[in-house]
Amino acid sequence: MNKICLLLLGVVLFFCTACFESGKLEDLDKKIVSLKQDLSMANEAVAEYEKNRPQSLTVLMDTVRKNEGYYQVLERLGVERNDRGAIVLALQDSVELSNLRVGQKFHVAKDANGATQVFRFSPNPSVVHLLFKNPTTKQFEYKLVEKPLTVKQSIFSGHIVQGGTLHGTLISVGIPARMSGVVAGVLQCKIPFSSVQPGDRFRIMLEESFYKDSIWISGKVLYAEFDGRVVGHHEAFLYNDPDPKSTYNAHYTENGEALIFDGLRYPLDRLHITSPFGTRTHPVSGVRKMHYGIDYGSPKGSPVYAVAKGKVVVSGYDQYSGNKIAIRHVDNSVSYYMHLSSRGVGVGAQVTGGQVIGRVGSTGRSTGPHLHLGFKNAKGQWINPKSKTMIATPKLQGERMARLTQQIAGIRKNLEKLESTEPQTIEGSTVKVKQQVVSK
Ligand SMILES: [Zn+2]
């Protein structure tokens, strides 16, 4: 502001000198009036700018520690109680809040009054979840930033050596345990591993994404093949539904048969866990409480399926669970479905696994539409429903089956393409790798 004043004063002085020299005093008066106006306008502009200039924010960072949830980290960062709740609410549709890992970083940016204006969470180097507080509505607005990844496909092929296992062989060549586990899991359905012989051949096709070419972000098993002297020839294909959270995303045989031993039917078509089983800290109140089930966020009205066949033992309403249904299964375990908007079955009804028994709602003590799924074992103890294997269907049908057939053709084409590339050998292993970048 001082600079502007000095400048204007300089201009005034210049004109004064000029005017005295020419002796036109009336003109000078006019000039002074106009310059005074300019000066007052400049002052107003400066004041306006000072009032509205972007606030300088202070950025703080903290990391997730063992046994911590969002609440603890946000509290340590000094985020105000209401904002803690608002942040969790604003994120829960986009981020699976129960998947926090030790070491993950939270950033918050606060204004001069200590109020949180920006929240940043980056679960891995390629993804950033951002929340900005809208200055008008005072609500957090969500923005996702995804950085480009390099996607590679690879085939690992080899044979079982004397005393070796498939899982052990895959781990030894550096395939992440999560994916080796998937391979073993799907093949196990068809292959009794005790009948696996040395010399039996396998072929696995993976698709992995990397950040900056080398930081592993994620991977999936597109294909697994096993050809055994005793167990015979088996193939497994990954089915990809248009919805990445669809419960149908799993491995199937070429005929669409699910590769899973025996599983419960998922209670919904889409899984998004908003609150897991176990002790949780309420994001707003900070109170620690046991949660005897899993909450799945889902739009109101979505169909809810019986997880297995059984008899309806509860179909009613109470102020906490809202509309709830309980089904006793043949092994005497009981599944519970709560907060429903509507119930489609009454006490005593016999239901089959996958039958629609009601619709997702937000009745009872609930902050938004979700399904609370509880599960009691035969002894009447609450168990984590996640400990049960769940599948969407034993066999794909209709449109999904047609899509699988199409995807299998694509996988076979890619296999052929990959097979034509030069193999790399892995030191100390009989396994060969063929790899290519499919997108960057
Ligand atoms: Zn719940």
Boltz pocket constraint, residues with backbone or C-beta under 6 A from the ligand:
constraints:
  - pocket:
      binder: B
      contacts: [[A, 275], [A, 291], [A, 293], [A, 294], [A, 295], [A, 371], [A, 372], [A, 373]]
      max_distance: 6.0
